[in-house]
Amino acid sequence: MIYNSLSIAGTDPTGGAGIHADLKVFSALGNYGAAVITALVAQNTCVVQSIYNLPGEVVASQLESVLTDVKIDSVKIGMLSNTTNICVVAALQKYSLSFIVLDTVMLSKSGISLLDINAIDSFINILLPQVSLITPNLPEAAVLLKCAVARNEKEMISQGRKILSLGCPAVLMKGGHLNNKESPDWLVTESGEWRYSLPKVRTQHTHGTGCTLSAALAAQRPYFNNWHDTIIAAKDYVQNTLKHANRLCVGEGIGPVHHFYAWW
């Protein structure tokens, strides 16, 4: 069976992140990909130049077009930018979708804000309870909780529990910002905590890794009965996209990972 996965996110004209990356991930993992665009982003491998947020009614119209016609098996939510888009996307609940992965897109690799600071409360109160899994990195978790960035895995788990208490049933805390030789992630649910770790790959080409992981989680989840196996499969895919990233020659800054490493 070929599953249908939907990405709701912003664009990246260089093809390394956002909608462009998500559709590559869906295709690489054997899913059919659909997309709803929330923002038109002028960016490259060096910096974000400008952002144009689509009007809420345009985002809502895209969602209705897709969801009233196509059976969607999983959803990845990325860049939402503002409160309007958060409220529009939160209406997904009326479609009774099974698996929704929320990527906490707040900052670009170059440090540009991708989420209006005034929208954070809406993000927490309106959207968080509607999703199946949220995937914050350490700086993003700190923004959600209004606290210091976790310095170790013990603090990661503690912050994961606090995010869990905000209404989301599962939290994948990403530990790539820890200064270690490995990249430890922790899945936190009401049932407990589980650690997933792989060695860090030596490459500067990491543009779009957050998008790639969350899209891989959404793509893989319909194939498994649990998040545990889903996370293992998704992290293995991302690890390989990083290992082969140096084969690409895209831009002068932080280049993208190689989503189609298995083919070319």
C-alpha positions in Angstrom: 0.0 0.0 0.0 1.2 3.5 -0.8 0.3 5.9 2.0 -0.5 9.6 1.4 1.4 12.1 3.5 0.6 15.8 3.8 3.1 18.6 4.6 1.9 21.9 5.9 4.9 24.3 5.9 6.8 27.2 4.2 8.9 27.1 1.1 12.6 26.9 0.5 13.6 27.9 -3.1 16.9 26.1 -2.8 15.1 22.9 -2.1 16.8 21.9 1.2 14.1 22.6 3.8 10.3 23.2 4.3 7.8 21.9 1.7 10.5 21.1 -0.8 12.4 18.8 1.6 9.2 17.2 3.0 8.1 16.1 -0.5 11.5 14.7 -1.2 11.3 12.7 2.1 7.9 11.4 1.4 9.0 10.2 -2.1 12.2 8.7 -0.9 10.3 6.7 1.7 7.7 5.4 -0.7 4.8 7.7 0.2 2.7 10.0 -2.0 3.2 13.6 -0.9 0.7 16.4 -0.8 1.4 20.0 0.4 -0.2 23.1 1.8 1.9 26.2 1.8 1.8 28.6 4.7 4.6 31.0 3.8 6.7 32.0 0.8 10.3 32.2 2.1 13.1 33.8 0.1 16.2 32.0 1.5 19.3 30.2 0.4 22.0 28.2 2.2 23.4 31.3 3.8 20.5 33.4 5.1 16.7 34.1 5.0 16.1 37.2 3.0 12.4 37.7 3.4 9.1 36.0 4.4 5.6 36.5 3.0 3.0 34.8 5.1 0.0 33.6 3.0 -3.4 35.0 4.2 -5.2 32.6 6.5 -8.1 32.1 4.0 -5.6 30.9 1.4 -4.1 28.4 3.8 -7.6 27.2 4.8 -8.6 26.9 1.2 -5.6 24.7 0.4 -6.4 22.5 3.4 -10.0 22.1 2.4 -9.0 21.3 -1.2 -6.7 18.5 -0.1 -8.6 17.0 2.8 -12.0 16.9 1.2 -10.6 14.9 -1.7 -7.5 12.9 -0.7 -7.3 10.3 2.1 -4.4 11.6 4.1 -2.6 8.9 6.3 -0.2 11.2 8.1 0.6 14.9 8.4 3.8 16.9 9.1 3.3 20.4 10.2 6.3 22.8 9.9 6.5 26.6 9.6 3.3 28.4 10.6 4.7 31.9 11.2 1.8 33.5 13.0 -1.3 33.1 15.1 -3.7 33.2 12.1 -2.0 30.2 10.5 -1.9 28.3 13.8 -5.6 28.8 14.3 -6.3 27.7 10.7 -4.2 24.6 10.9 -5.6 23.7 14.4 -8.9 23.1 12.6 -7.4 19.9 11.3 -9.2 18.2 14.2 -12.4 18.1 12.3 -10.9 15.7 9.7 -10.0 13.1 12.3 -6.5 12.5 11.1 -4.6 9.7 12.7 -0.9 10.8 12.8 0.1 14.5 13.0 3.8 15.3 13.6 4.5 18.9 14.7 8.0 20.3 13.9 8.6 23.2 16.2 9.9 25.6 13.5 11.0 28.8 15.3 14.5 29.7 14.0 16.4 29.2 10.7 19.9 27.9 10.7 21.0 31.5 10.2 19.2 32.7 13.3 16.2 34.3 11.6 12.9 34.1 13.5 10.3 31.9 11.7 7.6 32.2 14.3 6.1 35.4 15.6 6.9 35.6 19.3 3.3 36.8 20.0 2.1 33.5 18.5 3.8 31.2 20.9 0.9 31.1 23.4 -1.5 30.2 20.6 1.0 27.5 19.4 0.9 26.0 22.9 -2.7 26.4 23.8 -4.4 25.8 20.5 -2.2 23.6 18.3 -0.2 21.4 20.8 -3.2 19.4 22.1 -4.2 18.6 18.5 -1.1 16.8 17.4 0.3 13.3 17.9 4.0 14.1 18.4 6.0 17.2 18.7 9.8 17.3 17.9 11.5 20.3 19.6 15.2 20.8 19.6 16.7 22.2 22.8 16.4 25.9 22.1 12.9 25.4 20.9 11.9 23.5 24.0 13.3 26.4 26.1 11.2 28.9 24.2 8.0 26.8 24.7 8.7 26.5 28.4 10.2 29.9 28.9 13.3 28.5 30.6 17.0 28.0 30.1 18.2 25.6 27.4 18.8 22.0 28.6 22.4 21.3 29.3 22.3 17.6 29.6 20.0 14.6 29.0 18.6 14.7 32.5 17.3 18.2 31.8 16.1 17.2 28.4 13.9 14.5 29.9 12.6 16.9 32.5 11.7 19.5 29.9 10.1 16.8 27.8 7.8 15.9 30.7 6.8 19.6 31.1 6.0 19.9 27.4 4.0 16.7 27.7 1.9 18.3 30.4 0.9 21.0 27.9 -1.4 18.5 26.2 0.6 16.7 23.6 0.6 12.9 24.0 4.2 12.4 22.9 7.4 14.5 22.8 10.6 13.7 20.9 13.3 15.9 22.5 16.2 16.3 20.0 19.6 16.5 21.6 21.7 17.5 18.6 22.7 20.8 20.3 24.4 19.0 23.1 28.2 19.1 22.6 28.6 15.4 22.4 30.0 12.9 19.8 26.5 11.5 19.5 23.1 13.0 18.9 20.7 11.7 21.7 17.0 12.0 21.3 14.4 11.2 24.0 10.9 10.1 23.4 8.7 11.1 26.4 5.2 9.8 26.8 2.9 9.1 29.7 4.2 5.5 29.6 7.8 6.5 30.1 11.0 7.7 28.4 13.1 6.0 25.7 16.5 7.0 24.4 17.6 7.0 20.7 21.1 7.9 19.7 23.4 7.7 16.7 27.0 9.1 16.2 27.1 12.6 14.9 28.1 12.8 11.2 30.9 15.1 10.3 29.5 17.4 7.7 28.6 21.1 7.6 25.7 20.3 5.3 22.8 20.0 7.8 20.3 22.4 6.2 16.8 21.0 6.6 17.6 18.2 9.1 14.7 19.1 11.4 12.3 19.2 8.5 13.7 15.9 7.2 13.3 14.1 10.5 9.8 15.3 11.2 8.7 14.4 7.6 10.4 11.0 7.9 8.5 10.4 11.2 5.2 11.3 9.5 6.0 9.2 6.4 7.0 6.1 8.4 4.3 6.2 11.2 1.6 4.5 9.1 3.8 1.5 8.6 4.3 0.8 12.3 2.1 0.4 15.3 4.1 2.6 17.6 6.4 5.6 17.8 9.4 3.4 18.9 9.9 1.6 15.6 8.9 4.8 13.7 11.7 6.8 15.4 14.3 4.1 14.7 13.4 4.0 11.0 13.2 7.8 10.6 16.5 8.4 12.4 18.3 5.8 10.3 17.0 7.5 7.2 18.2 11.0 8.4 21.6 9.5 9.4 22.1 8.3 5.8 21.0 11.7 4.3 23.7 13.3 6.4 26.4 10.7 5.6 25.9 11.4 1.9 25.4 15.2 2.1 28.9 16.0 1.0 28.2 14.4 -2.4 26.0 17.4 -3.1 27.2 20.8 -4.2 24.4 23.2 -3.3 25.2 26.8 -2.3 28.0 28.5 -0.5 26.7 28.2 3.1 25.1 25.3 5.0 24.1 22.9 2.3 21.2 20.4 2.4 21.2 16.8 3.3 21.0 14.2 0.4 17.4 13.0 0.5 17.8 10.6 -2.5 21.2 9.1 -1.4 19.9 5.6 -2.2 19.3 6.4 -5.9 22.0 8.9 -7.0 
